[in-house]
């Protein structure tokens, strides 16, 4: 199995999606890529879309408020609430769509989950599991193109590491 590629598992009975990817980069750099706004903005949006951070307070109780900006300048807002953080190990969060002020849109799926970072002999493995309230909410995220979008994002992150655009 090629661990460089994004692995996605959907479990509709458990209402969860699991994503795993290994990067040829040290854990400290991968952690920074997931927790610093200037770095997140470089890879989080699947091209031709891009992420644009409005606010990021990476602390328990803090949140990341950002827009996915399309090629025509259209914006779709999202919010990631940080529930707990164990530096260089993991963080738990709630992920939701929202308006530009961070007010969660309850008409769209909201998930809770954990992002886990593990050092490997060749770099860092990142795994995240997102759980939804209902099977229908998970189905909606899948239909919205989650798998394709996250794969493009993680490929973009790998490119940044290969080009050494993220350094200590």
Beta strands, then each sheet from edge to edge (+ up, - down):
strand 1: 7-11
strand 2: 16-23
strand 3: 50-56
strand 4: 63-69
strand 5: 75-86
strand 6: 90-98
strand 7: 111-120
strand 8: 123-132
sheet 1: 1+ 2- 8+ 7- 6+ 5- 4+ 3-
end
